[in-house]
Amino acid sequence: MINFSKKSLLSGVLILFFPIGLASCSLGMIRPANELNVLLKDSARSHREPSFGMRWLVTLANHKGRDRVELIDLRSRRSIPTPGLNRPNAQPISVSISANGERIALVSQLSGQTELFLYRRNVGVLQRLEIIPKGVPGKVSLDGFGKLLAVQVSRDGRWEIDLIRP
Protein backbone atom coordinates (compact mmCIF):
# COMPACT_ATOMS: atom_id res chain seq x y z
CA MET A 1 0.00 0.00 0.00
CA ILE A 2 1.30 3.39 -0.97
CA ASN A 3 0.84 6.17 1.57
CA PHE A 4 0.65 9.75 0.26
CA SER A 5 0.70 12.76 2.52
CA LYS A 6 -1.80 15.54 1.81
CA LYS A 7 1.09 17.88 1.00
CA SER A 8 2.67 15.60 -1.59
CA LEU A 9 -0.71 14.85 -3.16
CA LEU A 10 -1.48 18.56 -3.45
CA SER A 11 1.95 19.21 -4.96
CA GLY A 12 1.37 16.51 -7.56
CA VAL A 13 -2.03 17.91 -8.51
CA LEU A 14 -0.59 21.43 -8.86
CA ILE A 15 2.28 20.21 -11.00
CA LEU A 16 -0.14 18.32 -13.23
CA PHE A 17 -2.81 21.01 -13.65
CA PHE A 18 -0.85 24.28 -13.35
CA PRO A 19 0.48 24.19 -16.97
CA ILE A 20 -3.02 23.39 -18.25
CA GLY A 21 -4.40 26.34 -16.30
CA LEU A 22 -1.76 28.67 -17.70
CA ALA A 23 -2.44 27.52 -21.25
CA SER A 24 -6.18 28.07 -20.91
CA CYS A 25 -5.63 31.55 -19.44
CA SER A 26 -3.44 32.60 -22.35
CA LEU A 27 -6.14 31.59 -24.84
CA GLY A 28 -8.66 33.98 -23.28
CA MET A 29 -6.20 36.75 -22.47
CA ILE A 30 -7.78 40.16 -22.09
CA ARG A 31 -6.44 42.56 -24.69
CA PRO A 32 -7.39 46.18 -25.36
CA ALA A 33 -9.19 46.93 -28.63
CA ASN A 34 -6.56 49.47 -29.67
CA GLU A 35 -8.18 50.54 -32.96
CA LEU A 36 -11.43 51.37 -31.17
CA ASN A 37 -9.67 53.02 -28.26
CA VAL A 38 -7.83 55.34 -30.66
CA LEU A 39 -11.11 56.14 -32.44
CA LEU A 40 -12.75 57.04 -29.13
CA LYS A 41 -9.83 59.21 -28.03
CA ASP A 42 -9.82 61.05 -31.36
CA SER A 43 -13.58 61.62 -31.50
CA ALA A 44 -14.10 63.42 -28.18
CA ARG A 45 -12.35 64.80 -25.12
CA SER A 46 -13.97 62.18 -22.92
CA HIS A 47 -16.56 59.40 -23.04
CA ARG A 48 -18.82 57.92 -20.38
CA GLU A 49 -21.90 55.69 -20.05
CA PRO A 50 -20.93 53.11 -22.73
CA SER A 51 -23.60 50.75 -24.04
CA PHE A 52 -23.12 48.00 -26.65
CA GLY A 53 -25.43 46.70 -29.35
CA MET A 54 -24.41 43.88 -31.69
CA ARG A 55 -22.29 46.16 -33.86
CA TRP A 56 -22.92 49.46 -32.12
CA LEU A 57 -21.41 51.47 -29.30
CA VAL A 58 -23.25 54.45 -27.89
CA THR A 59 -21.63 56.78 -25.36
CA LEU A 60 -21.98 60.21 -23.87
CA ALA A 61 -19.10 62.09 -25.46
CA ASN A 62 -17.79 65.47 -24.39
CA HIS A 63 -17.15 67.80 -27.33
CA LYS A 64 -15.90 71.31 -26.58
CA GLY A 65 -17.26 71.22 -23.03
CA ARG A 66 -20.71 69.85 -23.96
CA ASP A 67 -21.91 66.28 -23.60
CA ARG A 68 -23.78 64.66 -26.46
CA VAL A 69 -24.81 61.17 -27.49
CA GLU A 70 -22.35 59.60 -29.92
CA LEU A 71 -23.15 56.45 -31.91
CA ILE A 72 -20.28 54.43 -33.36
CA ASP A 73 -20.57 51.64 -35.92
CA LEU A 74 -18.01 49.10 -34.72
CA ARG A 75 -17.69 47.45 -38.15
CA SER A 76 -16.95 50.59 -40.14
CA ARG A 77 -15.25 52.23 -37.14
CA ARG A 78 -16.96 55.56 -37.69
CA SER A 79 -19.37 57.85 -35.93
CA ILE A 80 -22.95 57.64 -37.22
CA PRO A 81 -25.19 60.74 -37.42
CA THR A 82 -28.26 60.73 -35.17
CA PRO A 83 -30.38 63.66 -36.38
CA GLY A 84 -32.86 64.88 -33.78
CA LEU A 85 -31.25 63.03 -30.87
CA ASN A 86 -28.91 65.66 -29.45
CA ARG A 87 -31.07 68.62 -28.47
CA PRO A 88 -29.51 72.06 -28.02
CA ASN A 89 -28.97 73.03 -24.36
CA ALA A 90 -29.87 69.52 -23.15
CA GLN A 91 -27.54 67.61 -20.83
CA PRO A 92 -27.61 63.84 -21.46
CA ILE A 93 -27.28 61.79 -18.27
CA SER A 94 -27.60 58.13 -19.29
CA VAL A 95 -27.86 56.24 -22.56
CA SER A 96 -28.47 52.66 -23.74
CA ILE A 97 -28.84 51.00 -27.16
CA SER A 98 -30.74 47.98 -28.48
CA ALA A 99 -28.78 45.10 -30.02
CA ASN A 100 -29.68 46.05 -33.60
CA GLY A 101 -28.88 49.73 -32.99
CA GLU A 102 -32.33 50.93 -34.05
CA ARG A 103 -33.43 52.20 -30.62
CA ILE A 104 -31.55 54.39 -28.17
CA ALA A 105 -32.92 55.11 -24.69
CA LEU A 106 -31.81 58.38 -23.13
CA VAL A 107 -32.19 60.25 -19.86
CA SER A 108 -31.63 63.94 -20.46
CA GLN A 109 -31.98 67.18 -18.51
CA LEU A 110 -33.17 70.49 -19.96
CA SER A 111 -34.16 73.59 -17.99
CA GLY A 112 -34.14 71.71 -14.69
CA GLN A 113 -36.41 68.91 -15.99
CA THR A 114 -35.00 65.39 -16.21
CA GLU A 115 -36.85 63.22 -18.70
CA LEU A 116 -36.74 59.80 -20.33
CA PHE A 117 -36.68 59.46 -24.12
CA LEU A 118 -36.63 56.77 -26.76
CA TYR A 119 -34.95 57.55 -30.08
CA ARG A 120 -35.92 55.51 -33.14
CA ARG A 121 -33.08 55.71 -35.66
CA ASN A 122 -35.04 54.41 -38.64
CA VAL A 123 -37.37 57.45 -38.50
CA GLY A 124 -35.16 59.92 -36.61
CA VAL A 125 -37.79 60.53 -33.94
CA LEU A 126 -37.12 61.36 -30.27
CA GLN A 127 -40.13 60.31 -28.19
CA ARG A 128 -40.60 61.44 -24.58
CA LEU A 129 -41.70 58.60 -22.29
CA GLU A 130 -43.82 59.39 -19.27
CA ILE A 131 -42.90 57.86 -15.92
CA ILE A 132 -45.93 56.76 -13.88
CA PRO A 133 -46.07 57.34 -10.99
CA LYS A 134 -44.04 60.53 -11.34
CA GLY A 135 -40.36 60.37 -10.54
CA VAL A 136 -36.98 61.59 -11.71
CA PRO A 137 -35.13 59.18 -14.04
CA GLY A 138 -31.44 58.56 -13.41
CA LYS A 139 -30.00 55.63 -15.34
CA VAL A 140 -31.54 53.68 -18.20
CA SER A 141 -30.92 50.24 -19.70
CA LEU A 142 -32.61 49.04 -22.88
CA ASP A 143 -33.02 45.32 -23.53
CA GLY A 144 -31.45 43.78 -26.65
CA PHE A 145 -34.72 43.82 -28.60
CA GLY A 146 -35.42 47.47 -27.74
CA LYS A 147 -38.80 46.50 -26.30
CA LEU A 148 -38.22 46.89 -22.55
CA LEU A 149 -36.52 49.62 -20.51
CA ALA A 150 -35.20 49.36 -16.98
CA VAL A 151 -35.11 52.86 -15.52
CA GLN A 152 -33.65 53.95 -12.20
CA VAL A 153 -36.19 56.43 -10.80
CA SER A 154 -35.95 58.69 -7.75
CA ARG A 155 -39.20 58.99 -5.79
CA ASP A 156 -39.56 60.52 -2.34
CA GLY A 157 -35.82 60.24 -1.66
CA ARG A 158 -35.60 56.57 -2.68
CA TRP A 159 -34.21 54.91 -5.77
CA GLU A 160 -36.57 52.49 -7.49
CA ILE A 161 -36.43 50.52 -10.75
CA ASP A 162 -39.29 50.83 -13.23
CA LEU A 163 -39.71 48.48 -16.17
CA ILE A 164 -41.32 50.25 -19.12
CA ARG A 165 -42.54 48.89 -22.46
CA PRO A 166 -42.22 51.78 -24.92
Residue pairs with C-beta under 8 A, 6 or more apart in sequence:
35 77
36 57
36 72
36 74
36 77
39 72
39 77
39 78
40 47
40 59
40 72
43 61
43 70
43 72
43 79
44 61
44 62
44 63
44 70
45 61
45 62
45 63
45 64
46 61
46 62
47 59
47 60
47 61
47 62
47 70
48 59
48 60
49 59
49 60
49 92
49 94
49 95
50 57
50 58
50 59
51 57
51 58
51 59
51 95
51 96
51 97
51 141
51 142
52 97
53 97
53 98
53 99
53 100
53 101
53 144
54 99
54 100
54 101
55 73
55 74
55 75
55 101
56 71
56 72
56 73
56 74
56 97
56 101
57 71
57 72
57 74
57 97
58 69
58 70
58 71
58 72
58 95
58 96
58 97
58 104
59 69
59 70
59 72
59 95
60 67
60 68
60 69
60 70
60 92
60 93
60 94
60 95
61 67
61 68
61 69
61 70
67 91
67 92
68 86
68 92
69 82
69 85
69 86
69 92
69 95
69 104
69 106
70 79
71 79
71 80
71 82
71 97
71 101
71 104
72 78
72 79
72 80
73 79
73 80
73 101
82 104
82 119
82 121
82 124
83 124
84 119
84 124
84 125
84 126
85 104
85 106
85 119
85 126
86 92
87 108
87 110
87 126
89 110
89 111
90 108
90 109
90 110
91 108
91 109
91 110
92 106
92 107
92 108
93 107
93 108
93 109
93 114
93 137
93 138
93 139
94 106
94 107
94 137
94 138
94 139
94 140
95 104
95 105
95 106
95 107
95 140
96 104
96 105
96 140
96 141
96 142
96 149
97 103
97 104
97 105
97 142
98 104
98 142
98 143
98 144
98 145
98 146
99 144
99 145
99 146
100 146
101 121
102 120
102 121
102 122
102 146
103 118
103 119
103 120
103 121
103 142
103 146
103 166
104 118
104 119
104 121
104 142
105 116
105 117
105 118
105 119
105 140
105 141
105 142
105 149
105 166
106 116
106 117
106 118
106 119
106 126
106 140
107 114
107 115
107 116
107 117
107 137
107 138
107 139
107 140
107 151
108 114
108 115
108 117
109 115
114 136
114 137
114 138
115 128
115 129
115 137
116 128
116 129
116 131
116 137
116 140
116 149
116 151
116 164
117 126
117 127
117 128
117 129
118 126
118 127
118 129
118 149
118 166
119 125
119 126
119 127
120 127
127 166
129 149
129 164
129 166
131 137
131 151
131 153
131 162
131 164
133 155
134 155
135 153
135 154
135 155
135 160
135 162
136 153
136 154
136 155
137 151
137 152
137 153
137 154
138 151
138 152
138 153
138 154
138 159
139 151
139 152
140 149
140 150
140 151
140 152
141 149
141 150
141 151
142 148
142 149
143 149
143 150
147 165
147 166
148 163
148 164
148 165
149 162
149 163
149 164
149 165
149 166
150 161
150 162
150 163
151 161
151 162
151 163
151 164
152 159
152 160
152 161
153 159
153 160
153 161
153 162
154 160
